[in-house]
Amino acid sequence: MWLWHNGELRGSSEVTIPIEDHGFLYGMGLFETFRTFNGIPFLFDFHWERLEKSLAELWIDLPYTKQEMEQAIQDVVRQNGTPNLYVRLNVSAGVAPLGLYDGRYTHPNVTLLVKPLPESFQPVEKRLEAIPFPRSRPEASFRLKSHHYMNNILGKRMLVDREAEGLFADDSGHVVEGLVSNIFWVEADQLWTTPLATGPLAGVTRRWVMDTFDVKERDVTFAELTQADEIWLTNSVQQIAPVTDYAGNSYPGKDGAKFKACWSVLLHAIEREETR
């Protein structure tokens, strides 16, 4: 696959990052993962807003405008001849002196990594499994979508069902989020999600769902979650993934009434963005 790196289209074997880059040495880096539908990045305005907020928190100066990055995405889509792509917009802080650097990063390494996605976009049902150790606390005053993924990787290794999505709770036993997802559930026709105060990522699809539907926030434990009528997972590739199994209980998955109504609205939103 062709990538975009620091303003140029390159083959994946041609892209290198300096060994002194603080994204490599200290995890000082951020990324946004999203997908394109027919070449259009879905909910890119939300992704860009979150990225800018996180860059400001880490004192990383991005040398590209939103319009330049949108053009770069189009260039990658065209060069690969694949309109439906998984895209990772990665910003690694750049080279700085060895040690705990307390200055601004003015020359980050910026990369668009991609992989193809199927032409057909259908709901992906998921099984859900509790992870037996707690979610790490956010790196800053809010959780960043950063290079710090050790907690997630170790959590995935603990899964009995390696095809399941792992679910984290905090030290108090309150559900936080999935390995790569936010969580929603339905009780008595009311849609719920966990509050940002418990430490989940402020997910882009989470934001879209909350902006579009009547959603309330509350704490929930692993045991309390089993009482849900429906459970969903959200991320920026599968968008909304309905759960079929959790803690030995069965859930309706894509046949859930609330899910089917939400999925229909999502498809219309995708169509609107494609024709903007």
Stockholm file with secondary structure:
# STOCKHOLM 1.0

chainA/1-276         MWLWHNGELRGSSEVTIPIEDHGFLYGMGLFETFRTFNGIPFLFDFHWERLEKSLAELWIDLPYTKQEMEQAIQDVVRQNGTPNLYVRLNVSAGVAPLGLYDGRYTHPNVTLLVKPLPESFQPVEKRLEAIPFPRSRPEASFRLKSHHYMNNILGKRMLVDREAEGLFADDSGHVVEGLVSNIFWVEADQLWTTPLATGPLAGVTRRWVMDTFDVKERDVTFAELTQADEIWLTNSVQQIAPVTDYAGNSYPGKDGAKFKACWSVLLHAIEREETR
#=GR chainA/1-276 SS CEEEETTEEEEGGGCCCCTTBHHHHHCCEEEEEEEEETTEETTHHHHHHHHHHHHHHHTBCCSSCHHHHHHHHHHHHHHHTCSSEEEEEEEECCBCCSSCCCSCBCSCEEEEEEEECCSSCCCCCEEEEECSSCCCCCSSSSCCCBSCCHHHHHHHHTCSSTTSEEEEECTTSBEEEESSCEEEEEETTEEEECCGGGCCCCCHHHHHHHHHSCEEECCCBHHHHTTCSEEEEEETTTEEEEEEEETTEECCGGGCHHHHHHHHHHHHHHHHHHTC
#=GC SS_cons         CEEEETTEEEEGGGCCCCTTBHHHHHCCEEEEEEEEETTEETTHHHHHHHHHHHHHHHTBCCSSCHHHHHHHHHHHHHHHTCSSEEEEEEEECCBCCSSCCCSCBCSCEEEEEEEECCSSCCCCCEEEEECSSCCCCCSSSSCCCBSCCHHHHHHHHTCSSTTSEEEEECTTSBEEEESSCEEEEEETTEEEECCGGGCCCCCHHHHHHHHHSCEEECCCBHHHHTTCSEEEEEETTTEEEEEEEETTEECCGGGCHHHHHHHHHHHHHHHHHHTC
//
